[in-house]
Amino acid sequence: MKVKTIISDNQPILIEGLRQVLCTIPEYDFQFVGCSLDSNWPDLISHHQPDLIITELKTPDADGIQVIRQLRKLNPGIRICVFTRFEQPSLPPQVSKAGAHGLLLKTTTLDGVKTGIGSILSDQIYFTFPTENARALSDETSNTGEPLLTKREVQILQLISKAMSNKQIASQLFISYQTVSVHRKNIMRKLGVSNTAGLVRAAYDHCLV
C-alpha cells in the first residue's frame, strides 16, 4: 500500500531517521517529502496530496494546535501524527480534539514508532501517554473520596476501546462475563456515559488508547 507522507521538523537528521524507521514497515510503501515547520502547508498539500503527515509542534500551546486544525481543514481525510519532544500530559487531549490521529514522543522506541504509525494508518487512534493517563484516571477522586475508576476498571475501559466484547474481555483477563458486565456498568455510571461510544470517547479523552 502506497502512503504519500510528509514529515515536518526543523531537524533534517530526525526526518531522515524517521524515514529509515518507517521503511522497515513491510505493509506500506512510503513516499516521503521532508519539510520545515515553517513550510507553506496549503501549497504542500495541494502539490503532494499526502495520505499521512507527521509533524512536530513549534510550541505545545495554541500555535501548535492551530497547525493541526489548519491541516484538518485543508484535507479532512489526511491522517495526522504529532511527533514531538513536548512531554506534557495535557497535550494528547488537545491534539486529539484538534483533529490529530495520534501522538508519538521522540523518546518512543523504534518498535513503538512502527506500531503507532501502523495503527494510525489502520484508522486507529494512537497515543504514547497511556500509562501516565491511566494512573491519573485511577488516582482522580469522585465526590465520595473514592478513585474515579479502579485500576481494573481502567484496564477494562482500555479493552472496550479496542472494540472487544464483554466475553472477549473476560477471556483475556481470566474473569467471568458477569464480572465484566458489572465493571462496565460501574464505569459508565462513574463517567456519566450511557453507551459504548461514550466509553470509547472517555478512553480517548484520557489518552488510554
N, C-alpha and C positions, 0 to 999 in steps of 0.2 A: 504494500500500500504506500503510494507516494504521499509525502507530507511536506508541503512548502512551509518552511519555518524561518521566522525572523527572530534572531537573538539580539537583544538590545542591552548593551552595557558599555561603560566607559573604559573597560579594561580588555583590550584585544586578546590578551593571553587567556582570559577567562572564557571569552567567546570561542576561541579555538579549542580549549579544553572541553567545554561543554559539547561542542560539535563531535569531538572524538568519542566522548562517552555515549552520545545518542546513536552514533553509527554502529554501536555494538548491540543495539536492539534489533533482533533479526526480523521482526514482523513488519518493520517500517523502512521505507526508502526516503530518508530525509534529504531535502534540497534546501540549502542554507543561504540566508542573507544575514550578514552581520552589520550592525549599525550602532551609533552612539545614542545616548539617552536624549540628546537634543535634536534628533533627526525629525524630519517633517513626516509625521505619521500619515496624513491623508495621501501624500504622494507615494509613500512606500506601499501602502495597502492597495492603492489604485493600480500601481505598476506591477506588484508581485502577486496580489491576490493570495495571501498566505492562509494556510489552514491552522497554523499554530504560532503564537507569539510568546516568547519567553523574555521577560523584561525585569530589570532591576527598577527600583523606585529612587528617584533623585532624593526624595525625602519621605519619611514614613507618615507624613501628615496629609493635609488636604491636597497639596500639589501632586503627590504621587498617586493618590486615589483618583484624582481628576483625570490622569492619564488613562487609567483603566476605563473610566466612564467614557472617555473620548473614543477609545478603541472599540468599545462595545457599540457605540452609536455608529461608528464608521462601517462596521460589519458585524451584525448580531451573531453570525454563525462562526466567527473566529473563536478558537479555544485559546484562553489566556492563562499563562502561568507566571506568577511572580517569583523570581529567583533572587533572593535578597540577603543582605548582611544584617538587616534590622531584625532583632530577636524580641520584638515587643508583643506580649500576649494579646494586646488589643488589636493587632494588625490583621490576623486572619479573618475575624468577623467583618472588618472594614473592607478588605479587598473582595471578600465574598459578596457582600452587599453591593459593591460597585460593579460586579459582574465577572470577576476572575473565577476560573475553574479550579485553581489550586495555588498553593504557596510552598516553595521549597527554600530552605535555608541554605546558604552557601557552605555551611558546615555539614550538610547532609552527605551520607556515604554515597559512593558511586552506584551501589545497588539501589539505594533509596531514590536517587535521581531517576534511574531507569524505571523503577516501579511507579514513581509518581507521574512521569510523563506518559508511560503506558496506560495508567489509569485515566488520565485526562483525555487521551486520545480515544479511550473506550467510553467516553461520555460520562465519566465518574468525577466526583469532587475529591480532591486530594490535598491535605494539608499536613505539614510536618510538625504540628504542635499538639498531637493527641494526648500525650502523657500529662503535660502540664495542665491542659484544659480539663481533662478528665479528673485530675486531682482537685482542681479549683471547683468543679461542679459538685464533687462529693464532699468538699470542705464547706461549701456555701451553706448557710443555715436558713431554715424557714422560720416563720413566726413562733413555732413551738420550741426553737432552740436545737432541733434535730437537723442532721445533714439533709440538704435538699434531696440528694439522691445517695443511696448507699453505693459502695464500690461494686456490688453485684448488679445493682440497677444500672449503673453507668456501663458496665460490661454488656448487659442485655440491650441497652439503648444503641450501643455501637453495632451489635449484630443485627438489630432491627433495621438500622440504616443501610445495611448490606443486603436488604430485601430477603432476609432469612425468616422463615415461618417459625411459629412457636415450637413446632415439632423439631425443626432443624436446630433451633437454639438449644432445646432440651437435650438433644443428642450430643451436641458439641460440648455443652457444659456438664453433662452427666447428671442432670436433674430431671425431675418429672415435667411433663407437659403442663400439669395443673400449677406447678410452682412458677413456671414461666408466665402462665396466664395471669397469675396473681401479681407478679412483679410488673408485668406490662400495664395492668390496671392502675397499680400504685404510681408508676412513672407518669402515666397520663394525668392522674389526679394532681400530682405534685407540680407538673409543668403546666397544668391548665390547658391541655390539648384534648381533643376528642376523637382523633383518628390517627392512622399510621402516618399520613402526610405530615401532621403536626409533630409527631415524634421525630421523623426524619429531619424536618426543618430545625427542631431543637438541637439535634445532633450536629447539624451544620453550623448553627449559631454558636455552639460551644466548641466547634472545631474538633469534634471527636472522630471525624472521618476525613 
